[in-house]
Amino acid sequence: MPTTAPMRRVRIATLREYLAHEMRDADWSGVRGGFDLERAIDDFVFLCFFVGNDFLPPCPGLEIREGALEAMLLLYKLGVSSRLKGYLTNNGDVNFARLGALVGQIGRVEHALLEAKVQTEHRERRRAEHTERQRQLERLGRAEMGTPADERQMHCSQHGTGSASGVIVGTGSAGGAVLGRAARVLARKGAL
């Protein structure tokens, strides 16, 4: 049976206040008419299309879960006065020159966003592999807990490979047995 995500409610008035607070601190001096919350909200909604929705996939490297919206909003705020010289949209019409300038800025940081994504995926994969190794070691520990210490030492000495088998031998307490098994598992994988 598929699980459903919990429903999330957003108070529009609170979101407007947040956007006003977030966007008002940008430099609007180069924008004719200065800061206009309604137009800034229109631009924010337009920016949201770049990170995808139910109908459109996100642009490569711009995933909302990885901070793409925050990065685009920051680039927008930093460039609204100096680079963009105004709002991206006006009554539903897109100013393509300004959009091109913003997309150029996004393109310059997209590589860094993709690298961060790859590093995050690599870190998560290593964490999952480590967790799985820990589970395997725990299962091995429970399976061998009934084996006397001398038999564990003999088993480790006979079946261990590489230099680790002579250094870490599962003798004595259960903790020593786990170290012995860890050395065997790592030695088998060629890590030692």
N, C-alpha and C positions, 0 to 999 in steps of 0.2 A: 504494500500500500504506500503510495507516494506521500512524503511528508510535505507540509506546506509551511512556508515561512510565516512568522507572526506578522500580523498586520501592523503597519506603522502609520501613525497619524501625524500630520504636520499642520501646525497652526500657521495659516498664511500671514497673519499679522505679525507673528513672531519672526517668520522668515524674512518679511519685508524689513523689520527692524534690524535684523542681523545683516542683511545686505546693505542697508543704509549705513550702518556702523562700519562695515567692512570696506565699502567702496568710497565713502566720504573722505577717508584719509589719503586717497590718491591725489596726485597733483593735477588739478583740473584747470590750472591757470591758462593753458594753451587751448582750451576748449571754449568755443564761442558759447556764451550763456552759462558757462560753469557747470556745476554739478546739478543734474536733474535725475532724481531717483527713478522716475518712471522709465526714462530712456536707459538708465543703467541696468534696471531690471530686465528690460527688453534685450539688452546685450548679454546679460547673464543667461537668460533662457536660450538665446542663440548659441552661446558657447557650450551649453549643455548638450547640444546635438553632436558636437565633436566627440564626446565620450560615449555615444551610443544611446539607444533607447530600445523599446520593445520591437521596433521595426527596422532599425539601422544598427549595424555593428559599429563598434568604436573604430576610430582611426588607429592604425598600428602604433603601439607604444602609448596610447592614451586611454588607459583603463581607469575607470572611476575608483576602483578598489585600491589602486596603486598611486593615488594622489594626483591624477591627471587634471581633475577639475580645479584643485587648489593651485597647481602649477600654471594652468591657463589663466586663472583669475589673477594670479600674481603678475604674470606677463602683461595682462590687460591693464592692470592698475599702474604698473611701471611705465607703460608706453602710451597710455591714453592721451596724455598731453604732448609728450615730446615726439613720439614716432607716429602715433595714429592721428593726432590732431583732431580727435573728435570721437563720436560714438560709431559703433559698427553698423547700427541699424537706425532707420528713421521711418516711423509709421509703417513698419513691415518691409521696407526696402533695405537691401543690404548695400553698403558702400564697399564695393569690391577692392578698391585701392587700399582702404584701411584694413580690410580683411586679409589682403595679401601681405601687408606689413606684419600683422599679427601671426599669420601662418608661417611667415619667414622666421619670426622669433621662436615659434613653437618648434619648427624644423631644426633650429640650432640647439635646442635642449632635448629634442626627442631621443637622440642617441644616448644621452645620459639617463633618460627615463627608461629606455630599453635595457641598458646595462644594469640599472637598479632592479629591474624586473627579473633579469637573468640571475643576478646575485640572490635575490629573495627566493626564487625557485630552487636554486642550488642549495641554499641554506635549509629550506624546508625539506628537500629530498635527503640531505645529510641527516637532519633531525629524525626523519621517518626511518631511515636505515639504522641509525643508532638505537632508536626505540625498539625496532624489530630485533636487533642483536641482543639488547637487554632482555627482551622476552624469551628469546632462544636460550640465553644463558640461565635465566630463571627456571625454564622448563628442564634444562639439563641438571640444574642444581636440585630440583625436587626429585628427579628420577634417580640421582646418584646419592641422595642423602642416606639411604639405607646401606650403602657400601662402606665397609670399614676403611679407615684412613690408609692402612698399608696397601690395600687393593687399589685405592684411588691413586696412590703414588706410583705403584707398579704400572697401572693403566696409563697414567700420564707419561711415564718414562718410556713405555713401549710404543705409545701411539703418537706422542708429540713429535713435531718435526722442527727443524731449524734451531737457531740458537735459543729461542725462547723456551723450548722444552727443557733445557738444562737449567735455566735460571728460575723459571716460575713453575714449580712442581706442586701439584695439589696435595699437600700434606697437612696433617693436623686438623684444624677446625673446618667447619663448612665454608668459611670465608676463604681459606686456602684452596679448597676444592674449586670454588668458583673462579679464583685466579688461574688455577691450572686449566680449567675448561676454557676460559677466555683466551689464554695463550694458545691453546690448541686450535680454537676457532680462527683466531687471527693468523696463526701460522699456516693453516690450511688455505686461507684466502691470500697468502703471500704477503701479509702486512708486516710480518716480523722477519 
